[in-house]
Amino acid sequence: MCADHDGDDERFTRAVRPGRNPFELWIAAACVLTGLLAFPGFHLPREGVVDRFIPAAATLWYLGLLLGGGVTLLGTVPRASNLRRVGRLLAVERAGIGLLAGLLVGYGGAVVAVSTGAPAGVLLVALGGACVARFFQIQREVSGLRAVVRRYREVISSATEVDLSDDDEPGSWRGSRSPPTA
């Protein structure tokens, strides 16, 4: 790591964001589409388990799908090269995928418990489980990012502790091309 790093070096972000899982993107996009199509104006039949409950519960379910999928996509689409921005995007992605995990596992469990559509409920629970797994992967990425930031700060602080005086005492690196290594 070099002391003159300004936050735009891709070596740091490559270690933290190895790439998106295509299933995550498809699940998030399907949730956005489902949330959009369930709102008035599309006139689709609403015959799901959630639609048999209070109308407000169905609206919250579809709104949650729309919001969770949209937030997840917002956190995954842009590529960032700045450590601070990567951290923000990971937080956004984690919030969205966490919301989807709760919605899918909860609704899938309700489908299995109260209807004869057990296969569909099991599929929803499995998709929710995939969201839970991705949530914890993102958490590991956040931990990795924090470790990179800690190491970066250590390098910067140790570089500023080097004696930069004009005298040519031992330990001074005046005139050399690089600071002494620890």
C-alpha positions, -999 to +999 in steps of 0.1 A: +000+000+000+013+034-008+010+064+015-002+087-013-033+066-019-063+089-025-091+064-023-094+057-060-071+027-063-090-003-075-067-027-056-086-018-024-121-022-038-114-054-057-105-071-025-139-061-010-164-063-039-157-095-058-188-092-080-225-097-079-243-130-077-266-132-108-293-148-087-293-118-064-299-095-093-327-117-108-345-121-074-343-083-068-356-076-103-384-101-100-394-086-067-395-051-082-416-063-111-440-082-089-443-051-067-450-029-097-475-052-113-496-057-081-504-020-078-537-005-092-536+003-128-523-031-139-556-049-131-540-083-125-559-109-105-547-108-069-553-143-056-522-149-034-523-158+003-515-123+012-545-110-008-568-130+014-558-110+044-564-074+052-560-052+020-535-031+038-513-062+044-513-070+007-504-034-001-475-035+024-463-069+010-462-056-026-447-023-015-421-042+005-412-062-026-409-031-047-388-013-021-366-042-011-358-051-047-352-015-057-329-008-028-310-040-035-306-031-072-295+004-062-267-010-041-255-035-067-256-017-100-231+012-096-194+003-095-175+024-070-137+029-068-138+050-036-137+030-003-163+053+013-187+049-016-182+011-016-192+011+021-223+030+014-233+008-015-228-023+006-250-008+034-277-001+008-275-035-007-275-052+027-306-032+037-325-042+006-315-079+006-324-080+044-359-067+037-364-092+009-351-120+031-377-112+058-405-108+033-398-139+013-393-162+043-423-148+061-447-150+031-434-184+021-440-197+056-475-183+055-482-200+022-470-233+035-490-229+067-523-218+054-527-230+018-524-260-004-497-242-024-469-257-004-445-261-034-447-223-041-443-216-004-412-238-002-398-220-032-404-186-016-387-198+016-357-211-004-354-177-022-356-160+012-329-183+024-307-173-005-313-137+005-303-145+041-271-161+028-263-131+006-270-108+036-242-126+055-219-125+025-223-088+023-216-086+061-183-104+054-175-079+026-182-051+051-158-067+076-132-070+048-137-033+039-133-023+075-100-043+077-087-026+045-096+009+059-079+001+093-048-011+075-049+020+052-051+043+082-022+025+099-001+030+068-010+067+066-004+073+103+030+054+102+040+075+071+032+107+089+053+097+119+085+095+098+109+123+106+108+146+075+133+173+089+159+188+066+189+173+085+206+142+073+204+122+105+201+085+104+165+075+101+158+105+078+149+095+043+155+129+027+167+125-008+156+089-012+127+079-035+107+061-009+102+061+028+119+035+049+100+002+054+091-010+088 
